[in-house]
Amino acid sequence: MSELQNLIQFLQHKAYKLRVHSLTMTTAAGSGHPTSALSAADIVAVLFFYAMRFDPENYNNPNNDRFILSKGHASPVLYAVWNELGKLSDTDLLTYRKINSVLEGHPTLKFTYTEAATGSLGIGLSIGLGEALAAKIDKRNYRTYVLMGDSETAEGSVWEAAELASHYKSNQLIGIIDCNRLGQSTSTLDDWHTERIAQKWHAFGWKTFIVDGHDMQELVHAFKKAHTVKDQPSMIIAKTIKGYGVAQVENKEGYHGKVFTKQELEQILPQLKERFAQAANYSSTGFVWKPQLPTVAQLPEAVIVELKNSTYKMGEELATRKAYGQAVTALGRVNEHVVCLDAEVKNSTYADIFQERFPERFVQCYIAEQNMIGMATGINRRNKVPFASTFGSFFSRAYDQIRMAAIGTAALRLVGSHAGVSIGQDGPSQMALEDIALMRALPESIVLYPCDAVSTYHAVELMGNYHKGISYLRTTRANTPVIYDNNHKFKIGGCTVLKQSDSDKACIVAAGITVFEALKAYELLQKEGIAISVIDLYSIKPLDAKTLDAVGTKSNDTIITVEDHYLQGGIGEAVCSTLRNKAIRIENLAVTQLPRSGKPEELLAMMNIDAAAIVKKVKQLL
């Protein structure tokens, strides 16, 4: 028997085992998607036992090939393959979907051998592209494989990734479409028209291969050819049958997400063994599989990086968005793992400052924010420090990718410029007014909203050293004066008391642009003999509850929040929630109506968040 024949028989045996495991664990769980796992079993067997170069004993070797299961509902086949690699026991598989198990219904990083949290479809290819670009940045030769379902290719984010992968000639990215024809509730957009699917990918600049997804020899040949492709990504379109191996459900609608009972499984497993008799009764006859081991290397560990103090001058006017560009470039000088991604607004976010200094670590994502976030997730997975920037309002388009990154505990640094009505004449479509609420809602996120260049500079440093989850920096369009000394210390969860006396009638809590409105109000009220305290709440999540409580209590038990953001989910509600059990009266000034185009000062006045509105509110409370 030839070496190829030995390999094919071994792969067929592994695919059979993957099917058995997938059926057994979903039945034990009483839920899951066995038919989706069954269609992909042959593909996964070939990937892990032929195509991929990796060391199962050293998953974190940065030279390992990577695998992303974009069709996350097929998680049983992922767990099954790691069972076959000796990293999970049969007993472990039976914990699938149980509350204390790391084998969750859709993959998360609780399971050591998961490359990315998936389950919301259409995200995996972007993450894979990020990993492939990280390989180029680091001059590594590992490949990233992304297994997608045919249904998810209807998602626009897939084509954002497809176009950019071609643009960057990402030959180290290999996609596979499990073309099983059936979605959750109906047939897919292209059914089994694999030629039509291939034409789409070819039009986007990919090298395409059409194969029978249940023919081991065809799969092996396709991967072998994909490995030789230069200067373009590859897509293998594998025609498969949903539920393959279980005759009564093969290619039938109505079985997505449905498991077999124990009684049904008792009948199915013998039928499966009979159908794949040679694979089930496989004997190695001397063939010994060994993983293709890459060279050994170490992933860089996250380290605390300190910036030298900034050199801004007190009173100097500079937009915080520009201070961001300067700060992230300074961070890039002392941390070679910092990577900047921008959504074709680099001259507005000032990410172009970083690009000019570190072009090899700058990724232009064009106007495709969903893909940008997915790519940042993949880049972070390779232990890099990604900063992704665009207008704050446009992050809402990519919120699904952001929340999935949070589920995957990715440490993304997101920078949203042009926040609030203070951007002026561009109008409401460009005004980030719900971004704080969106970012606050994420688990383990931090939200920073600096008011001047110095606080922005230090906020970027804090973000660069935050590795527990997503950090969000809100920057403003307008120039603002520097009010902080360069030696001022900032911290996550901190705030600064800018004004305070022993006779304050109210405490004004502001952030970003409204800090300056609060300071103007302070001066106006001082002239009338009314004292107020002013807090710069530069860290919105987490909040400095102790300082808010102490200053609010000393300020006549009265706090007035003022923010350039919608009331719902913003600073006011955050403060109210934090001090909900305190005997402090809290009033909120926020954007409560749909804004319009106008001069910044006109809009701040119209929304009742300017100095005059603060003065009026203080007097009303007196």
LUMBA-214466 format. One line per 8 residues: number of its first residue (from 0); for each residue x negated, y negated, z negated of C-alpha. Coordinates in nm, 4 decimals. Each point is the difference from the previous one (the first is absolute). Last residue first. Layout:
N
NUM	X,Y,Z ~ ... $
END
This chain:
622
621	3.0571,-7.6499,-4.5178 ~ 0.0826,0.2869,0.2350 ~ 0.1269,-0.2384,0.2643 ~ -0.3140,-0.2102,-0.0366 ~ -0.2227,0.3017,0.0662 ~ 0.2089,0.0985,0.3015 ~ -0.0215,-0.3482,0.1532 ~ -0.3761,-0.0155,-0.0478 $
613	-0.0395,0.3414,0.1636 ~ 0.2195,-0.1026,0.2922 ~ -0.2025,-0.3180,0.0478 ~ -0.3257,0.1975,-0.0024 ~ 0.1171,0.2315,0.2767 ~ 0.1958,0.3271,-0.0173 ~ 0.3490,-0.1248,0.0716 ~ 0.0300,0.1785,0.3365 $
605	0.0633,-0.3308,0.1800 ~ -0.2940,-0.1636,-0.1793 ~ -0.2456,0.2760,0.0915 ~ 0.1402,-0.0142,0.3533 ~ -0.0511,-0.3722,0.0376 ~ -0.3531,0.0200,-0.1409 ~ -0.0881,0.2739,0.2461 ~ 0.1400,-0.1937,0.2989 $
597	0.2922,0.1708,0.1622 ~ 0.1220,0.3212,0.1561 ~ 0.2695,0.1822,-0.1930 ~ 0.0560,0.1838,-0.3263 ~ 0.2672,0.2574,-0.0812 ~ 0.1119,-0.0692,-0.3536 ~ -0.1126,0.0808,-0.3540 ~ -0.3677,-0.0895,0.0125 $
589	-0.1100,-0.0101,-0.3624 ~ 0.0345,-0.1988,-0.3222 ~ 0.0700,0.2331,-0.2885 ~ 0.0974,-0.0876,-0.3555 ~ -0.1132,0.2016,-0.3014 ~ 0.1122,-0.0571,-0.3575 ~ -0.2269,0.1786,-0.2439 ~ 0.1148,0.2183,-0.2877 $
581	-0.1997,0.2961,0.1266 ~ 0.1390,0.3380,0.1048 ~ 0.0113,-0.0766,0.3720 ~ -0.3468,-0.1584,0.0046 ~ -0.1510,0.2274,0.2668 ~ 0.3238,0.0362,0.1930 ~ 0.0616,-0.3732,0.0078 ~ -0.3605,-0.0619,0.1060 $
573	0.0281,0.2458,0.2891 ~ 0.3409,-0.1403,0.0959 ~ -0.1452,-0.3470,0.0239 ~ -0.3110,0.1108,0.1855 ~ 0.1894,0.1728,0.2792 ~ 0.2216,0.3045,0.0344 ~ 0.3079,-0.1937,0.0991 ~ -0.0570,-0.3740,-0.0331 $
565	-0.1384,-0.0365,0.3504 ~ -0.3516,-0.1340,0.0120 ~ -0.1755,-0.3362,-0.0347 ~ 0.0107,0.0222,-0.3766 ~ 0.0941,-0.1946,-0.3116 ~ 0.0484,0.1611,-0.3388 ~ 0.1378,-0.2108,-0.2838 ~ -0.0725,0.1231,-0.3522 $
557	0.1565,-0.1216,-0.3231 ~ -0.0553,0.1011,-0.3612 ~ -0.0765,-0.3665,-0.0748 ~ -0.3405,0.0345,0.1652 ~ -0.1715,0.1854,-0.2847 ~ 0.2102,0.3082,0.0701 ~ -0.0719,-0.0226,0.3717 ~ -0.3719,-0.0315,-0.0676 $
549	-0.0088,0.3098,-0.2205 ~ 0.2372,0.2119,0.2083 ~ -0.1638,-0.0836,0.3298 ~ -0.3425,0.0604,-0.1519 ~ 0.0932,0.3435,-0.1338 ~ 0.1874,0.1035,0.3143 ~ -0.3000,-0.0506,0.2269 ~ 0.1708,0.1511,0.3019 $
541	-0.1110,0.3003,0.2065 ~ 0.1061,-0.0823,0.2591 ~ 0.0360,-0.3738,0.0481 ~ -0.3680,-0.0752,-0.0557 ~ -0.0593,-0.3673,0.0938 ~ 0.2621,-0.1108,-0.2516 ~ -0.1305,-0.3559,-0.0318 ~ 0.1623,-0.1196,-0.3214 $
533	0.1108,-0.3573,-0.0692 ~ 0.1036,-0.1460,-0.3364 ~ 0.2422,-0.2883,-0.0237 ~ -0.0042,-0.3343,-0.1788 ~ 0.2625,-0.2693,0.0507 ~ -0.1111,-0.3582,-0.0632 ~ 0.1470,-0.1350,0.3222 ~ -0.3417,-0.0396,0.1615 $
525	-0.0834,0.3518,-0.1154 ~ 0.3050,0.1219,0.1891 ~ -0.1371,-0.1217,0.3316 ~ -0.3471,0.1409,-0.0719 ~ 0.1349,0.3439,-0.0952 ~ 0.2280,0.0013,0.3039 ~ -0.3046,-0.0526,0.2208 ~ -0.1722,0.2896,-0.1762 $
517	0.3061,0.2200,0.0552 ~ 0.0072,-0.0931,0.3694 ~ -0.3677,0.0910,0.0167 ~ 0.0628,0.3388,-0.1564 ~ 0.2857,0.0392,0.2494 ~ -0.2434,0.0736,0.2835 ~ -0.1400,0.3125,-0.1619 ~ 0.1611,0.0933,-0.3271 $
509	0.2287,-0.1705,-0.2508 ~ 0.1149,0.0330,-0.3603 ~ 0.1174,-0.3305,-0.1470 ~ 0.0215,0.0045,-0.3801 ~ 0.2560,-0.2271,-0.1619 ~ 0.0310,-0.2744,-0.2610 ~ -0.3700,-0.0073,-0.0836 ~ -0.0900,-0.1756,-0.3250 $
501	-0.3189,0.1712,-0.1149 ~ -0.1599,-0.0317,0.3410 ~ -0.0675,0.2164,0.3052 ~ -0.1111,-0.0316,0.3623 ~ -0.1859,0.2432,0.2251 ~ 0.0704,0.3201,-0.1936 ~ -0.1562,0.2580,0.2293 ~ 0.1341,0.3461,0.0799 $
493	-0.1290,0.3549,-0.0270 ~ 0.1235,0.3457,0.0918 ~ -0.2935,0.0670,0.2280 ~ -0.2726,-0.2328,-0.1196 ~ -0.1389,-0.3449,0.0689 ~ -0.2960,-0.1734,-0.1632 ~ -0.0768,-0.3624,0.0804 ~ -0.3646,-0.0599,0.0935 $
485	0.0857,-0.1639,0.3321 ~ 0.2077,-0.2602,-0.1846 ~ 0.3635,0.0116,0.0978 ~ 0.2180,-0.2722,0.1485 ~ -0.1087,0.0197,0.3649 ~ 0.2460,-0.2027,0.2051 ~ 0.2501,0.1685,0.2324 ~ -0.0022,0.0241,0.3787 $
477	0.3223,0.1415,0.1351 ~ 0.0499,0.3492,0.1405 ~ 0.0313,0.1977,-0.3182 ~ -0.1413,0.3329,-0.1155 ~ 0.1616,0.2972,-0.1715 ~ -0.2440,0.2768,-0.0911 ~ 0.1389,0.3494,-0.0397 ~ -0.1704,0.2949,-0.1639 $
469	0.1009,0.3581,0.0729 ~ -0.1028,0.2794,-0.2324 ~ -0.2491,0.1125,-0.2641 ~ -0.3184,-0.1240,0.1703 ~ -0.0245,-0.3640,-0.1072 ~ -0.3561,-0.1267,0.0404 ~ 0.0518,-0.1695,0.3352 ~ 0.3247,-0.1441,-0.1292 $
461	-0.1719,-0.1710,-0.2922 ~ -0.2623,-0.1502,0.2328 ~ 0.2740,-0.1264,0.2307 ~ 0.1737,-0.1579,-0.3008 ~ -0.3301,-0.1686,-0.0926 ~ -0.0196,-0.1841,0.3296 ~ 0.3703,-0.0813,-0.0094 ~ -0.0331,-0.1521,-0.3477 $
453	-0.2855,-0.2195,0.1233 ~ 0.1744,-0.1022,0.3223 ~ 0.3236,-0.1134,-0.1637 ~ 0.3452,0.1224,-0.0995 ~ -0.0473,0.3733,-0.0351 ~ 0.2847,0.2509,0.0418 ~ -0.1038,0.3506,-0.1072 ~ 0.2255,0.3063,0.0071 $
445	-0.1200,0.3349,-0.1370 ~ 0.1430,0.3340,0.1028 ~ 0.0008,0.3180,-0.2114 ~ 0.3432,0.1023,0.1327 ~ 0.1431,-0.2361,0.2626 ~ 0.2902,-0.2295,-0.0914 ~ -0.2241,-0.2998,-0.0615 ~ -0.1081,0.0074,0.3660 $
437	0.3496,-0.0289,0.1393 ~ 0.1120,-0.2633,-0.2507 ~ -0.3108,-0.2104,0.0622 ~ 0.0558,0.0252,0.3761 ~ 0.3599,-0.1246,-0.0009 ~ -0.0549,-0.3604,0.1082 ~ -0.2742,0.0333,0.2601 ~ 0.0896,-0.2797,0.2377 $
429	-0.0610,0.0652,0.3710 ~ 0.3591,0.0768,0.0972 ~ 0.1188,-0.2824,-0.2272 ~ -0.1431,-0.2927,0.1942 ~ -0.3280,-0.0886,0.1664 ~ 0.0532,-0.3596,-0.1170 ~ -0.1077,0.0402,-0.3586 ~ -0.2464,0.2562,-0.1393 $
421	0.1212,-0.1134,-0.3421 ~ 0.3150,0.2049,0.0457 ~ -0.1852,0.3029,-0.1335 ~ -0.3184,0.1863,0.0800 ~ -0.2062,-0.0642,0.3101 ~ -0.2592,0.2671,-0.0875 ~ 0.0446,0.3567,-0.1184 ~ -0.3127,0.1911,-0.1016 $
413	0.0264,0.3725,-0.0652 ~ -0.2788,0.1889,-0.1765 ~ 0.0745,0.3688,0.0313 ~ -0.0990,0.2416,-0.2746 ~ 0.1953,0.3038,0.1150 ~ 0.1877,0.1872,-0.2720 ~ 0.1718,0.2170,0.2650 ~ 0.3411,-0.1132,-0.1208 $
405	-0.1359,-0.3555,0.0251 ~ -0.1086,0.0626,0.3582 ~ 0.3500,0.1329,0.0658 ~ 0.1406,-0.3241,-0.1421 ~ -0.2244,-0.2046,0.2287 ~ 0.0832,0.2055,0.3092 ~ 0.3693,-0.0489,-0.0692 ~ -0.0611,-0.3681,-0.0613 $
397	-0.1585,-0.0609,0.3381 ~ 0.2584,-0.2433,0.1326 ~ 0.0125,-0.1657,-0.3434 ~ -0.3727,-0.0672,0.0349 ~ 0.0962,-0.2501,0.2674 ~ 0.1213,-0.2623,-0.2453 ~ -0.3375,-0.0187,-0.1718 ~ -0.1674,-0.1082,0.3236 $
389	-0.2793,0.2466,0.0727 ~ -0.2913,0.1569,-0.1823 ~ -0.1334,0.3464,-0.0775 ~ -0.2957,0.0294,-0.2408 ~ -0.1412,0.3535,-0.0014 ~ -0.2513,0.1217,-0.2608 ~ -0.1434,0.3271,0.1306 ~ 0.0103,0.3366,-0.1663 $
381	0.0926,0.1998,0.3136 ~ 0.3615,0.0006,-0.1174 ~ -0.0222,-0.3813,0.0068 ~ -0.0510,0.0107,0.3762 ~ 0.3003,0.2283,0.0366 ~ 0.2212,-0.2303,-0.2054 ~ -0.1274,-0.3043,0.1903 ~ 0.0962,0.1779,0.3217 $
373	0.3524,0.0576,-0.1273 ~ 0.0247,-0.3653,-0.1028 ~ -0.1212,-0.1188,0.3405 ~ 0.2334,0.2413,0.1790 ~ 0.3008,-0.1574,-0.1643 ~ -0.1346,-0.3506,0.0643 ~ -0.0280,0.0349,0.3752 ~ -0.0773,-0.3447,0.1375 $
365	-0.3666,0.0694,0.0719 ~ -0.1919,0.2434,-0.2202 ~ -0.3364,-0.1748,0.0230 ~ -0.2334,0.1989,-0.2221 ~ -0.2949,-0.1775,-0.1647 ~ -0.2822,0.2051,-0.1471 ~ -0.2277,-0.0070,0.3076 ~ 0.0749,-0.3712,0.0457 $
357	-0.1456,-0.0842,-0.3436 ~ -0.0856,-0.3741,-0.0123 ~ 0.2268,-0.1257,0.2775 ~ 0.2711,0.2469,-0.0939 ~ -0.0053,-0.1104,-0.3643 ~ 0.0580,-0.3643,0.0983 ~ 0.2638,0.1200,0.2466 ~ 0.2011,0.1254,-0.2973 $
349	0.1026,-0.3624,-0.0305 ~ 0.3658,0.0987,-0.0429 ~ 0.0983,-0.2468,0.2730 ~ -0.2978,0.0578,0.2331 ~ 0.0226,0.3736,-0.0680 ~ 0.3638,0.0176,0.1104 ~ -0.0313,0.3038,0.2267 ~ 0.1125,0.2472,-0.2663 $
341	-0.3232,0.0083,-0.2016 ~ -0.2040,0.2781,-0.1550 ~ -0.3084,-0.0742,-0.2093 ~ -0.2325,0.2711,-0.1314 ~ -0.1936,-0.0165,-0.3288 ~ -0.2288,0.3019,-0.0437 ~ -0.3213,-0.2022,0.0313 ~ 0.0721,-0.1717,-0.3309 $
333	-0.2210,-0.3001,-0.0821 ~ 0.0314,-0.1832,0.3311 ~ 0.3564,0.1198,0.0566 ~ 0.1056,-0.1665,-0.3242 ~ -0.1303,-0.3338,0.1280 ~ 0.1953,0.0601,0.3207 ~ 0.3087,0.0801,-0.2058 ~ -0.0489,-0.3281,-0.1845 $
325	-0.0412,-0.2219,0.3054 ~ 0.3044,0.1423,0.1724 ~ 0.2008,-0.0241,-0.3221 ~ -0.1077,-0.3614,-0.0515 ~ 0.1466,-0.0675,0.3436 ~ 0.3365,0.1424,-0.1074 ~ -0.0265,-0.1957,-0.3254 ~ 0.0031,-0.3198,0.2012 $
317	-0.2772,-0.2420,-0.0932 ~ -0.0077,-0.3411,-0.1630 ~ -0.2992,-0.0910,-0.2169 ~ 0.1172,-0.1421,-0.3349 ~ -0.2609,0.1919,-0.1980 ~ -0.2708,0.1219,0.2350 ~ -0.0160,0.3558,0.1277 ~ -0.3193,0.1965,-0.0599 $
309	0.1363,0.3458,-0.0809 ~ -0.1621,0.2033,-0.2728 ~ -0.2060,0.2934,0.1149 ~ 0.2126,0.2991,0.0786 ~ 0.0059,0.3148,-0.2073 ~ 0.0518,0.3495,0.1363 ~ 0.1294,0.2759,-0.2245 ~ -0.0704,0.3323,0.1687 $
301	0.2155,0.2504,0.1827 ~ -0.2038,0.3076,0.0815 ~ -0.1524,0.0571,0.3401 ~ 0.0951,0.3357,0.1507 ~ -0.2902,0.2415,-0.0038 ~ -0.1526,0.1910,0.2893 ~ -0.0355,0.3595,0.1159 ~ -0.0330,0.0825,0.3683 $
293	0.3108,0.1596,0.1422 ~ 0.0980,0.3602,-0.0682 ~ 0.1941,0.1977,0.2572 ~ 0.1958,0.2258,-0.2324 ~ -0.0838,0.3714,0.0028 ~ 0.2237,0.2741,0.1309 ~ -0.1317,0.3530,-0.0100 ~ 0.0843,0.2443,0.2811 $
285	-0.1085,0.3534,-0.0905 ~ 0.3154,0.1793,0.1030 ~ 0.2010,-0.2840,-0.1616 ~ 0.3123,0.2099,-0.0461 ~ 0.3326,-0.1616,0.0743 ~ 0.3180,0.1816,-0.0985 ~ 0.2115,-0.3160,-0.0074 ~ -0.1623,-0.1401,0.3129 $
277	0.0539,0.3237,0.1934 ~ 0.3547,0.0373,-0.1268 ~ 0.1104,-0.3565,0.0748 ~ 0.3633,0.0923,0.0671 ~ -0.0028,0.2840,-0.2521 ~ -0.1470,-0.2146,-0.2741 ~ 0.2470,-0.2775,0.0715 ~ 0.2892,0.2468,-0.0134 $
269	-0.1316,0.1331,-0.3325 ~ -0.0191,-0.3604,-0.1309 ~ 0.3464,-0.0984,0.1250 ~ 0.2086,0.2628,-0.1823 ~ -0.1291,-0.0742,-0.3496 ~ 0.0019,-0.3678,0.0942 ~ 0.3753,0.0113,0.0599 ~ 0.0589,0.1428,-0.3497 $
261	-0.2294,-0.2572,-0.1569 ~ 0.1907,-0.2741,0.1787 ~ -0.1482,-0.1694,0.3034 ~ -0.0750,-0.3694,0.0067 ~ 0.1627,-0.2875,0.1840 ~ -0.1851,-0.3233,0.0742 ~ 0.0673,0.0239,0.3730 ~ 0.2212,0.2994,0.0670 $
253	0.2929,-0.1652,0.1766 ~ -0.1226,0.0241,0.3560 ~ -0.1391,0.3256,0.1326 ~ -0.3331,0.0524,0.1719 ~ -0.0779,0.3076,-0.2110 ~ 0.2439,0.0446,-0.2871 ~ 0.1065,0.3663,0.0305 ~ -0.3331,0.1101,0.1452 $
245	-0.2219,-0.1029,-0.2896 ~ -0.3477,-0.0110,0.1536 ~ 0.0145,-0.3513,0.1395 ~ 0.2381,-0.2145,-0.2060 ~ -0.0418,-0.2882,0.2419 ~ -0.1488,0.1279,0.3216 ~ -0.3213,-0.1515,0.1300 ~ -0.1363,-0.1949,0.2962 $
237	-0.3347,-0.1414,-0.1157 ~ -0.0879,-0.3411,0.1356 ~ -0.3682,-0.0505,-0.0795 ~ -0.0914,-0.3677,-0.0066 ~ -0.3578,-0.1203,0.0424 ~ -0.1593,-0.3359,-0.0760 ~ -0.2220,-0.1743,0.2549 ~ -0.3680,-0.0777,0.0527 $
229	-0.1159,0.3576,0.0531 ~ 0.1914,0.3272,-0.0054 ~ -0.2090,0.3104,-0.0753 ~ 0.1756,0.0939,-0.3244 ~ 0.3355,-0.0206,0.1762 ~ -0.1132,0.2824,0.2309 ~ -0.0634,0.2381,-0.2905 ~ 0.3239,-0.1106,-0.1609 $
221	0.1922,0.0887,0.3166 ~ -0.1762,0.3366,0.0423 ~ 0.0771,0.1042,-0.3569 ~ 0.3642,-0.0992,0.0427 ~ 0.0310,0.1888,0.3287 ~ -0.1556,0.3105,-0.1549 ~ 0.2221,-0.0186,-0.3040 ~ 0.3213,-0.0153,0.1988 $
213	0.2766,-0.1204,-0.2321 ~ -0.0365,-0.3686,0.0828 ~ 0.0138,0.0713,0.3714 ~ -0.2248,-0.2761,0.1234 ~ 0.0010,-0.3438,0.1605 ~ -0.3247,-0.1958,-0.0288 ~ -0.0262,-0.3780,0.0167 ~ -0.2881,-0.2461,0.0121 $
205	0.1394,-0.3234,-0.1367 ~ 0.0157,-0.3399,0.1729 ~ 0.3499,-0.1161,-0.0898 ~ 0.1262,0.1169,0.3398 ~ -0.1451,0.3431,-0.0746 ~ 0.1971,0.0069,-0.3219 ~ 0.3219,-0.0764,0.1828 ~ -0.0762,0.2429,0.2816 $
197	-0.0638,0.2767,-0.2522 ~ 0.3478,-0.0432,-0.1463 ~ 0.1560,0.0188,0.3461 ~ -0.2022,0.3124,0.0762 ~ 0.1103,0.1520,-0.3324 ~ 0.3671,-0.0270,0.0858 ~ 0.1024,0.2274,-0.2868 ~ 0.2537,-0.2478,-0.1441 $
189	-0.1168,-0.3517,0.0864 ~ 0.2063,-0.1972,-0.2511 ~ 0.0231,0.2854,-0.2450 ~ 0.2948,0.2351,-0.0405 ~ 0.2448,-0.0785,-0.2739 ~ 0.0424,-0.0205,-0.3752 ~ -0.3423,0.0387,-0.1547 ~ -0.2023,0.0102,0.3184 $
181	-0.0221,0.2859,0.2449 ~ -0.2196,0.0409,0.3076 ~ -0.2854,0.1896,-0.1697 ~ -0.2714,-0.2257,0.1413 ~ -0.2515,0.0181,-0.2835 ~ -0.2012,-0.2942,0.1282 ~ -0.3737,0.0157,-0.0645 ~ -0.2254,-0.3026,-0.0277 $
173	-0.3762,-0.0103,0.0283 ~ -0.1918,-0.3073,-0.1168 ~ -0.3798,0.0137,0.0385 ~ 0.0388,-0.1239,0.3588 ~ 0.1151,-0.3356,-0.1323 ~ -0.0545,-0.2157,0.3065 ~ 0.0868,-0.3165,-0.1979 ~ 0.2713,-0.1008,0.2455 $
165	0.1230,0.3596,0.0214 ~ 0.0436,0.0167,-0.3758 ~ 0.1673,-0.3420,0.0145 ~ 0.2649,0.1140,0.2459 ~ 0.0810,0.3223,-0.1794 ~ 0.0116,-0.1657,-0.3421 ~ 0.2612,-0.2526,0.1124 ~ 0.1680,0.2880,0.1785 $
157	0.0400,0.1959,-0.3211 ~ 0.1182,-0.3141,-0.1797 ~ 0.2928,-0.0190,0.2400 ~ 0.1516,0.3203,-0.1325 ~ 0.1409,0.2310,0.2688 ~ -0.3137,0.2093,-0.0460 ~ 0.1522,0.1166,-0.3264 ~ 0.2272,0.2481,0.1726 $
149	-0.2879,0.1805,0.1715 ~ -0.1558,0.0863,-0.3347 ~ -0.3506,-0.1176,-0.0667 ~ -0.3243,0.1757,-0.0923 ~ -0.2893,-0.2458,-0.0337 ~ -0.3602,0.1178,0.0355 ~ -0.2895,-0.2241,-0.1010 ~ -0.3449,0.0835,0.1324 $
141	-0.3278,-0.0343,-0.1867 ~ -0.2951,-0.1550,0.1836 ~ -0.1117,-0.2664,-0.2462 ~ -0.1340,-0.3403,0.1007 ~ 0.1517,-0.1647,-0.3075 ~ 0.2002,-0.2498,0.2054 ~ 0.0787,0.2705,0.2554 ~ 0.1218,0.2393,-0.2676 $
133	0.2088,-0.2774,-0.1562 ~ 0.1594,-0.0449,0.3433 ~ 0.1056,0.3654,-0.0030 ~ 0.1364,-0.0323,-0.3525 ~ 0.2054,-0.3023,0.0982 ~ 0.1238,0.1813,0.3087 ~ 0.1113,0.2888,-0.2204 ~ 0.1948,-0.2372,-0.2229 $
125	0.1671,-0.1450,0.3081 ~ 0.0805,0.3496,0.1279 ~ 0.1532,0.1008,-0.3327 ~ 0.2623,-0.2730,-0.0280 ~ 0.2765,0.0970,0.2430 ~ 0.2095,0.1854,-0.2544 ~ 0.0531,-0.0884,-0.3628 ~ -0.1202,0.3251,-0.1460 $
117	-0.3691,-0.0662,-0.0322 ~ -0.2512,-0.0577,-0.2772 ~ -0.3432,0.0350,0.1537 ~ -0.2936,0.2422,0.0014 ~ 0.1560,0.2627,-0.2215 ~ -0.2530,0.2509,-0.1306 ~ 0.0039,-0.1146,-0.3618 ~ 0.3783,0.0254,-0.0347 $
109	0.1102,-0.2970,-0.2066 ~ -0.0983,-0.1866,0.3157 ~ 0.3492,0.0383,0.1360 ~ 0.1485,0.2476,0.2462 ~ 0.3779,0.0184,0.0458 ~ 0.1945,0.2337,-0.2246 ~ -0.2733,-0.0146,-0.2619 ~ -0.2611,0.2667,-0.0627 $
101	-0.1697,-0.1658,-0.2990 ~ 0.2486,0.1845,-0.2216 ~ 0.1487,-0.1246,-0.3264 ~ 0.3400,-0.0875,0.1461 ~ 0.0348,0.3034,0.2243 ~ -0.0114,-0.0608,0.3747 ~ -0.2299,0.2987,0.0647 ~ -0.0808,0.1900,-0.3210 $
93	0.0171,0.3298,0.1932 ~ -0.3028,-0.1074,0.2008 ~ -0.2092,-0.0100,-0.3174 ~ 0.0898,0.3625,-0.0706 ~ -0.1313,0.1003,0.3423 ~ -0.3237,-0.1694,-0.1009 ~ -0.1303,-0.3263,0.1392 ~ -0.3552,-0.0909,0.1040 $
85	-0.0880,0.3276,0.1691 ~ 0.0013,-0.1172,0.3599 ~ 0.3146,0.2032,0.0601 ~ 0.1649,-0.1874,-0.2847 ~ -0.1226,-0.3222,0.1571 ~ 0.1785,0.1065,0.3176 ~ 0.3224,0.0646,-0.1884 ~ -0.0024,-0.3422,-0.1642 $
77	-0.0135,-0.1669,0.3392 ~ 0.2585,0.2392,0.1482 ~ 0.2376,-0.0726,-0.2860 ~ -0.0372,-0.3771,0.0632 ~ 0.2041,0.0096,0.3225 ~ 0.2028,-0.2960,-0.1331 ~ -0.3162,-0.2060,0.0373 ~ 0.0099,-0.0163,0.3769 $
69	-0.3104,-0.2209,-0.0127 ~ -0.2086,0.2848,-0.1345 ~ -0.3409,-0.1665,0.0033 ~ -0.3131,0.2095,0.0418 ~ -0.3563,-0.1298,-0.0413 ~ -0.3269,0.1374,0.1359 ~ -0.2580,0.0162,-0.2755 ~ -0.2959,-0.2400,0.0196 $
61	0.1129,-0.1976,-0.3041 ~ -0.0341,0.3139,-0.2177 ~ 0.2959,-0.0484,-0.2324 ~ 0.1506,0.3419,0.0711 ~ -0.3121,0.1814,-0.1162 ~ 0.0843,0.3689,-0.0353 ~ 0.2285,-0.0020,0.3054 ~ -0.2945,-0.1328,0.2052 $
53	0.1141,-0.1486,0.3263 ~ -0.0371,0.0206,0.3766 ~ 0.3504,0.0364,0.1412 ~ 0.1007,0.1798,0.3188 ~ -0.0070,0.3679,-0.0928 ~ 0.1400,0.1096,-0.3352 ~ 0.1550,-0.3250,-0.1144 ~ 0.1350,-0.1293,0.3284 $
45	0.0820,0.3371,0.1525 ~ 0.2057,0.1030,-0.3031 ~ 0.1699,-0.3401,-0.0105 ~ 0.1119,0.0276,0.3623 ~ 0.1265,0.3554,-0.0462 ~ 0.1998,-0.0968,-0.3087 ~ 0.1623,-0.3114,0.1464 ~ 0.3347,0.1461,0.1114 $
37	0.0353,0.1918,-0.3257 ~ -0.0634,-0.3076,-0.2158 ~ 0.2884,-0.1887,0.1608 ~ 0.2280,0.3028,-0.0465 ~ -0.0974,0.0232,-0.3680 ~ 0.1091,-0.3522,-0.0945 ~ 0.0422,-0.0186,-0.3765 ~ 0.2381,0.1068,-0.2726 $
29	0.0767,0.2925,-0.2307 ~ -0.3546,-0.0138,-0.1309 ~ -0.0457,0.3776,0.0131 ~ 0.1537,0.0056,0.3484 ~ -0.2316,-0.2789,0.1058 ~ -0.3039,0.1805,-0.1429 ~ 0.0726,0.3327,0.1649 ~ 0.0800,-0.1352,0.3443 $
21	-0.3103,-0.2159,0.0203 ~ -0.2188,0.2797,-0.1398 ~ 0.1241,0.2513,0.2567 ~ -0.0413,-0.2494,0.2834 ~ -0.3544,-0.0893,-0.1067 ~ -0.0842,0.3708,-0.0203 ~ 0.1139,0.0535,0.3593 ~ -0.2067,-0.2975,0.1111 $
13	-0.3033,0.1486,-0.1744 ~ 0.0473,0.3341,0.1738 ~ 0.0357,-0.1708,0.3370 ~ -0.3213,-0.1903,-0.0702 ~ -0.1876,0.3236,-0.0767 ~ 0.1338,0.1621,0.3159 ~ -0.1102,-0.2997,0.2057 ~ -0.3465,-0.0030,-0.1574 $
5	-0.0591,0.3673,0.0715 ~ 0.1162,-0.0519,0.3564 ~ -0.2390,-0.2931,0.0373 ~ -0.2915,0.2035,-0.1347 ~ 0.0757,0.2727,0.2520 ~ 0.1353,0.3433,-0.0942 $
END
